[in-house]
Amino acid sequence: MNYQMAQFVFKLRHNISLEDDAKLAEKEIQAFLPNASLESIANLESLSSEESFLSKFEGLAAHNSYTRKVGVQGYKAFASLDSLLTLVRRLSFVQNIYCIVEYEDQLCSFLKNCKSVLGDVLHHEVVGENLLICAIPHFALIELSDVVARRAKNAIDTTEKLQLMLNGLLNRSKNAKDLKIAEEALKAQNTTSHLSHDIHYYKAKFFPRLVRSTLNICSQKLGGSNHQVIDCFSGSGTTLLEAAILGMPSVGVDIDPLSVLIAKSKIEILQIPSSLLSEEVSLILETLQNKKTQQLDLFAKNKNALNVDPIIFPKWLMKNRKMSQEIADELISEIQQVRSSIAIANREFKDFFQVLLSDAIARKIKMRFLGTGVGRFSLSFTQKSIPDSFKDSARKYICSLAAVEWLKQTINLTFSKAHVINGDARKLDPELGLFDILLTSPPYLPAASGRESYAKARMPSLIALGMKTHEDIDMLVDDSIGSMIDSSIDTDILLESEKDVVEWLKQDELRTIKACPTARYFLDMREAFKQMLCHLKPGAFAVIVSGKQSTFYQFSTRQQLYVVQSAEILAEEAEKAGFLVDSMYDVQLQKANKNARPRSLDDYYETLIYLRRP
């Protein structure tokens, strides 16, 4: 059926703080409407006189409610009405989609199909000879659902409040409670922890909207559907989860076994009914309470399962001035309480509970490696105990899964398959096959970021979960991209731009220790690019997300000494491997930690390097 052309207006999310995100939103909308002329809107309020139909939508559904305070507030375009279905299902940065089209009888079947496919996220009116539509994109609802779930008391409360929120967002209700719940969700500044994205604290992870919009843009350029996605530095699995929501089967590879466990659990937990998790959590928390009070555990299914291995921290941690044997004993006692309690969990929940334990440990023991190349790190401990953090997360996920169930029922939310494996991006398994889209964020240049010690920062969790011992924890660090172990690199095979960086490091007394690991980093990435090329179909996209540049400072004055154009070097290595550089796009990031020194003084940009396999 050929549908009429309609006038579309897209209102951006209220919590988009940076203008680069608005530009990324524009690129995403344009990818879905390649033949449309997209016009930015600086002030949605002023649009009322031009697009009078917008005044028909009131309350929180109004075009001028909860708009961005500065910068572009939205976009408008003239496009075929049938594009509405895809736009509602796929857009990342839009809070509301409005459209007007001349009414015809055939539009009744279109609206019926919309409700069947999209769920209950549309409000429409026939005014005179026109059909007016206001729609909430699925991802706006998915993100807002997390805000509600975090504040709910239990699964039933979550479901009830989500429905009230939807009523408020579509202006179906004037009830004060409905509107309050919807307004509280709209006011939230951080809505990137939806579904299971926050299952584990993870430094320097992807922003879900960035991932989603990139996948959307690539898939639209490729055409067709059922695109296969791979992330060869998958980390905590952000790419895998976003691909799963978009209906794209995916594979993730990571050298760190803890990252593999996190990503695997992030996907698997979304298939568990909240009622089953609630039963399991009640059992685990009651057992944990008995451990704390040293009462007899009446609930253990296997008494032998409670005999867990001892925990021993490595000597380099024990030497830190903020660590003592007394503190270590207390931490180990807290970890053992949770470990012995989750040992009784049913098999389908064990990985999930282990991830929650690891997350509690990561939030309790704060280690920040300073990137000096000699293993220096700061150490601090949060006040909340590991068992208490574990309890909070376990209870929270009952509400999170209730939100997932509500989304499945309300917007027909489904998940494509995602497979996670422990592997090395420099030596990918030939049996993985070929993919349409590769989206990944490799480790950043270790000379500036201290990346050589990310694995060490996860050491307490790796030991607590039995993945590594205090004796072999350093092996994971040594195997990482750009590690500090190898001092026999042939620098003659480096690119000229890479040689310049390495030579500068060698001449700097404080940084000469990083020269060889930096050379290894470049050569490791060379091998990774070769592997990426081998696992992509002809014409496929590879998008590499990298820090735009790495800056070296004079420690006392913070004066810039040397700037490494990291993204440009990676793009050059990709070309050397056989890729075509399609484009490079810089995105400014919001600084979460203004105390990070000395880079807290600078704006920080990531670069999306769009590559294509010939």
Residue, then its C-alpha position, 0 to 999 in steps of 0.5 A: m500500500n502506498y501511503q501519503m506524504a506526511q509532515f513529521v516533527f521530532k522532539l528531542r529528549h529533554n536530557i540530551s546535554l551536548e550538541d554533538d548528541a543532537k547532531l548524532a540524532e540528526k544523522e540517525i533520523q536522516a539515515f531513516l529518511p534519506n530522501a527527506s530534507l531535514e530541518s532543525i528546530a531551535n525553538l519548538e515553542s515558535l513552531s506552533s504558528e507554523e504547525s498549528f496541528l501541534s496545539k492539539f496535543e496537550g499536557l506532557a504530550a505537548h510539543n513544547s513540554y520538557t524540551r532541551k534548554v539550549g541548542v537544537q530542540g527538534y527536527k522536522a521533515f516531509a516523508s511517507l507516513d509508513s516510515l512512522l513504524t520504523l521511526v517509532r521502533r528505532l529512533s534513539f534520541v527522540q521523545n515524541i514524534y508528531c505527524i499530520v496527514e490528510y485523512e483517508d479511509q485506508l488510514c484506519s487499517f494503517l492505525k490498526n497495524c500501528k497498534s498491532v506492531l508498535g503497541d499502545v504508544l500512539h495517540h491520534e485524532v481526526v480533526g477536520e480533513n486531517l489525521l494527527i498523530c503523537a507517538i512515543p518512540h520505543f527507546a524513549l519508553i524503554e529508557l524511562s521505564d528504568v527510572v520508574a523501576r528504580r523507584a518502585k517497591n516491587a514487581i507489581d508496583t513497577t507494572e502499575k506505575l509504568q502504565l500510569m507513566l504511559n497514560g501521563l506521557l500520552n495525556r490520557s489521564k489528568n490524574a495527579k499521580d499519573l502525571k507526577i510519575a511521568e514528570e519524574a521520569l522525564k526529569a531524570q538526567n541519566t536514563t542510560s541504565h535501562l534494562s540490564h545495562d547497569i548490571h555491573y560497574y564498568k569503567a569507560k563503557f559505551f553509551p547505549r544511545l551512541v551504540r544504538s544510533t551507530l547500528n541504526i545508521c550502518s544498517q540503513k546504509l547497508g539496506g536489507s535486514n537481519h544484519q549480523v553484528i560483532d564486537c571484538f572488544s565487547g567489554s560489558g556487552t553494551t553493543l550486544l544488548e543494543a543489537a539484541i533490542l534492534g533485532m540484530p543477532s550478535v557475537g561478542v569477544d573479550i579477553d577478560p573472563l569477567s567481562v565475558l561473564i558480565a556480558k553473558s549475564k546481561i543478556e540472559i537475565l532478561q529472559i528470566p521471569s521476575s517471579l522466579l527471580s523474586e523467589e530465588v532472591s528471597l532464598i538467597l537473602e534469607t540465607l545471607q542474613n543467616k550467615k550474617t547472624q551466624q544462624l544455622d542455614l536451613f535452606a542450603k540444598n547442598k551443604n558441601a557447596l558452602n565450602v568455598d575456596p579461600i580468598i587471598f589478595p596479591k602482595w602489591l595490593m596489601k602493600n598499599r598504605k590504605m590497606s591493612q590486614e584488618i581491612a582485608d580480613e573484613l573485606i574477605s569476610e563480607i565476600q565470603q558471606v555472599r559467596s557461600s549464600i549464592a552457592i545454593a542458587n539454582r544453576e540458571f541464576k548462578d552467573f547472575f548472582q556472581v555478577l552482582l557480587s562482583d559489582a558489589i565488590a567493585r563498588k566497595i573497593k575503588m582502585r584507580f590506576l594512575g597510568t604511570g606505567v609502574g603500577r601506582f594506584s589510588l585505593s579507597f573504600t565506600q561505606k556500604s558493605i558488600p552484602d548490603s550492595f548485593k542485596d540492593s542490586a538483587r532487589k532492584y533487578i526484580c523490579s527491572l525484570a518486571a519492567v522488561e515484562w511490561l515492555k514485552q507486553t506493551i510494545n512487543l519488545t523482543f531480543s535477538k540472540a547474542h553469543v559471548i566468548n572468551g577470546d583475543a581480538r588479535k586471534l579471532d576464531p575462523e569459525l566465527g563466520l562473516f558479519d555485516i557490522l562490526l562496532t567496537s571500542p578498543p582499549y585506548l592508547p595506554a600511554a595516556s589512559g593507564r589502560e595497562s592496569y584496567a584488569k588489575a582494577r578488577m582483581p578483587s572480583l576475579i579472585a572472589l569469583g575463582m577466575k584468577t588467583h592472587e598468583d596469576i592475576d598479572m597474566l591477564v594484564d600481560d596478555s592485554i593489548g598494549s601491556m607493559i611486559d614486552s620490551s623487545i618491539d621492532t619499532d622500524i615496522l611502525l607507521e611514521s606517526e607511531k614512531d614519532v609518539v614512541e620517540w617522544l616518550k623515549q625522550d621524556e624521563l618520566r614517560t620513557i617506561k611507556a615507549c615500548p608498551t605504546a609501540r606494542y599497542f600500535l602493533d597489537m591494533r594492527e593485528a586486530f584490524k587484520q582480524m576484523l577485516c577477515h570477519l566482515k562481508p564485502g561492503a560491510f561496515a566497521v565502526i571503531v570508537s576511539g578517543k580523538q586524541s591523547t594529551f601529555y601534560q607537564f605534571s606540576t603546571r598541567q601545560q600541554l607537552y604533546v598531543v597524540q592524534s589517536a583516532e587518526i593513527l588508528a584510521e591509518e592502521a585500518e587502511k594499512a590492513g585493507f579497510l576503506v575509511d568512509s568517514m570520521y565523526d567526533v562526538q563530545l562526551q559529558k565529563a562525569n568526573k571533574n576531579a580526574r587530573p589533569r584532563s578534567l580541564d579539557d573537553y573530551y571527544e571520542t571519534l567514530i571511525y567509519l570503515r568499510r570492507p572493500 
